[in-house]
Amino acid sequence: MQEKISTLTDNLGRTIVGKANAIRLVMVALLSGGHALLEDVPGVGKTLLAKSLARSIDGKFQRVQCTPDLLPTDITGTNIWNPSSREFEFMVGPAFTNVLLADEINRATPRTQSALLEVMEEGQVTIDGESCQVPKPFFVIATQNPIEYQGTFPLPEAQMDRFTLSFSLGYPTAAEELQMLQRQQNQIGFEELSPCISLAEVEELQLLMQVK
């Protein structure tokens, strides 16, 4: 188990520079079956971390930019009438993924934020009274800007409880910035990452963590 975790951590370190502690915390949240809330300013690598994680576990990645006009169905999906078949068809939303990035989650209204409560706890969404399971493993990385609160909606305590950990990445040092520039010149991005662990192995690790 330790070898697989180390392999995944090292793979993420290929794109995330100087954030070994943040990577470890993400691993804790993922393998415990929980979710992570990153409270940091824009441009420090939150999106890159989420994309790199999804690619490293060979999982699907979806991103939702939270805004005040975002609706709950924009996250969960909804039933849409198909004139050809004369039936309602379920159009899945971004929640049907393995790694979901809810960017600036506190800019969504409380009603839309609540759409994440069920799926983060139960691994399912309920549409028109019917429950639909999302893919496993399912991991949410939500972000919020801690220095910009205009036009935001604070997360209620019930929703904060869904996150296993809340932390920040922080600004890179001058040496880390230089290393980032060197990696960009060498075209080392998350697109160049190869999966180092399967989704089934992630689920296996989660089960082992729960047993312990």
Residue pairs with C-beta under 8 A, 6 or more apart in sequence:
1 205
1 208
4 197
4 201
4 205
5 27
5 31
5 205
7 196
7 197
8 27
8 56
8 57
8 196
8 197
9 20
9 23
9 24
9 27
11 52
11 56
11 193
11 194
11 196
12 23
12 26
12 49
12 52
12 53
12 56
13 20
13 23
14 52
14 188
14 192
14 193
15 48
15 52
15 183
15 188
15 189
15 190
15 193
16 22
16 23
16 45
16 48
16 49
16 52
17 45
17 172
17 176
17 179
17 180
17 183
18 172
18 173
18 175
18 176
18 179
19 45
19 49
19 169
19 170
22 49
22 167
22 169
22 170
23 49
25 36
25 165
25 167
26 36
26 49
26 53
26 141
28 164
28 165
29 35
29 36
29 139
29 163
29 164
29 165
30 36
30 53
30 137
30 139
30 202
30 206
31 202
31 205
31 206
31 209
32 164
32 206
32 209
32 210
33 137
33 206
33 209
33 210
34 162
34 163
34 164
34 165
35 120
35 139
35 140
35 141
35 142
35 162
35 163
35 164
36 139
36 140
36 141
36 142
36 163
36 164
36 165
36 166
36 167
37 105
37 141
37 142
37 143
37 144
37 160
37 163
37 165
37 166
37 167
38 46
38 49
38 141
38 142
38 143
38 144
38 166
38 167
38 168
38 169
39 143
39 144
39 145
39 146
39 166
39 167
39 168
40 46
40 143
40 145
40 146
40 168
40 169
40 170
41 145
41 146
41 147
42 145
44 168
44 169
44 170
44 171
44 172
45 169
46 101
46 103
46 141
46 143
46 169
47 63
47 101
47 103
48 190
49 141
49 169
50 61
50 63
50 99
50 101
50 141
51 61
51 101
51 190
52 190
52 193
53 59
53 99
53 139
53 141
54 60
54 61
54 98
54 99
55 61
55 190
55 191
55 193
55 195
56 193
56 195
56 196
56 197
57 98
57 99
57 137
57 195
57 197
57 198
57 199
57 202
58 195
58 197
58 198
58 199
59 97
59 98
59 99
59 135
59 137
59 199
59 202
60 97
60 98
60 99
60 135
61 97
61 98
61 99
61 100
61 101
62 94
62 95
62 96
62 97
62 99
62 100
62 101
63 94
63 100
63 101
63 103
64 70
64 74
64 75
64 94
64 100
64 101
64 102
64 103
65 103
65 104
66 102
66 103
66 104
66 105
66 106
66 107
66 108
66 112
67 104
67 107
67 108
68 107
68 108
68 109
68 151
68 153
70 108
70 109
70 112
71 112
72 111
72 112
72 114
72 115
73 93
73 115
73 127
74 93
74 94
74 112
75 93
75 94
75 95
75 112
75 115
75 116
76 93
76 95
76 115
76 119
76 125
76 127
77 90
77 91
77 92
77 93
77 95
77 96
77 125
77 127
77 132
78 90
78 91
78 93
78 127
79 88
79 89
79 90
79 91
79 127
79 128
80 88
80 89
80 90
80 91
81 87
81 88
81 89
82 88
82 89
90 127
90 132
93 125
94 100
95 115
95 116
95 119
95 125
95 134
96 132
96 134
96 135
97 134
97 135
97 138
98 135
98 136
98 137
98 138
98 139
98 199
99 139
99 141
100 138
100 139
100 140
100 141
101 141
101 142
101 143
102 108
102 116
102 140
102 141
102 142
102 143
103 142
103 143
104 143
104 144
104 145
104 152
105 113
105 116
105 142
105 143
105 144
105 155
106 113
106 144
106 152
106 153
106 154
106 155
107 151
107 152
107 153
108 153
109 153
110 153
110 156
113 153
113 155
113 156
113 159
114 159
115 125
116 140
116 142
116 159
116 162
117 158
117 159
117 162
118 124
118 125
118 126
119 125
119 134
119 138
120 140
120 162
121 162
123 133
123 134
123 136
123 138
124 131
124 132
124 133
124 134
125 131
125 132
125 134
126 132
135 199
136 199
136 203
137 199
137 202
137 203
137 206
140 162
142 163
144 152
144 155
146 168
160 166
172 180
183 189
